[in-house]
Amino acid sequence: MMQRKLPRLPGAEVINSSDITPEDLGRGEYLLWKIKKGMTPPIWAAVFAIPFAFIPLSQKYLWTGSGSLLKKNLFQAMSSFGGCASPLISFILGSNLSYGYPITADISR
């Protein structure tokens, strides 16, 4: 069976990321490329979280105010899930550590 080669667009060559130099992109584009290359998901989360934490209006309407959006919905749900986490963990741990009913047990009652 013969493999077909897909046609390439003109100028669309594969570039190894370690081969890119500032001369290839220009100084500003190279700096942005290096920043994007070093960004991981936790860093992106911190970059987006900082403005929400420091802007007073977002604090009032999202986090701490009496009619805040997340306090009534998300935080209340997390609180109720947290209340049942400990008993649930104990139940699962007990079921994993038990060997079940002994062979001589009468469980018909």
N, C-alpha and C positions, 0 to 999 in steps of 0.2 A: 504494500500500500504506500502510495506516494503522498508526502505531506505537502500541502499548499502553503506558500508563503503569502501572508497578508500584505497588501500594498501599504506602504508608508506614505504619510503626508510629506510634502517637501519641507525640509528643515526640521523634521521631527526625529531627532536622533536620541538614543538612550544615553543619558549622562550619569555617570557615577557621582554620588553626592560629595565624595571626597575630592573630586577633580574640579569642583567649582571654585573659582578665584574671584577676587574683587574686580579684576579686569573683565571677567565674563559678564557680570551683572551691573556693574556700577557700584559706587560706594554705598549709597542709600539702600539700594535693593539688596546688596550683599549683607548689610547689617540686619535688615528685616528678615532675610532668609536665615541667618544665623540665630536670630531670636526665635523664629518659628520652629527651627530644628531643635532647639533646647527646651521648648515648652512641653511639659507633660500635663496630663489631665488634672492632677492636683494643683499645679501652678495656675492653669486656666481657671479653675474654680476659685482660687484665692484672688485672682485678678478681677473676676466678676463679683466676688463677695465684698471686697473692700468698699466700693461705692455704696452698696446697700447698708453697710454697717456705719458709715460716717455721714450719710446725708440725713439730717433730722426728719424731713418729711417721710422718707422711706421707713425710718424707725417707727414713726408714729402710726402710719397707715398699714405697715406690713407686720411689724413685730410686737410692739408694746401697747398701742392704743386700745381703748375699750372696744371699739368696733373694728379692730384690725383684722385683716383678711386671713393671715396665717394662724393667729392666736386662736380664733374660734374653730377653725377647721383642722388644720394639720397638727397643731400642738395638742389639741384635745384628743385626736385619734392616737397620737404617739403616747400620750399619757395613759390612755386606756389599754393600749397594747403593752405598755411597760408594767401595768398593774397585774396583768395575767402572765407575764413572762416567767416569774419565779415559780409559781405553782406548776406551770406547764413544763419547765425544765426539770423540776423534781419528779413529776409524773413520768416523763420520758426516761430519766436516769433510773428510776425504780424499775421500769419495765425492761430496760436493757440489762440490769443487774440480776433480775430474777430468772429463775430457771423454769418458770411456769408451775403448773400443778404437779404434785408428786403422783406417781402411778397409782398409789393406793388411795388417793383422795376421792371422796364421794361428792361430786359437784352436781348431782341430779336435783337437789333441793331447790 
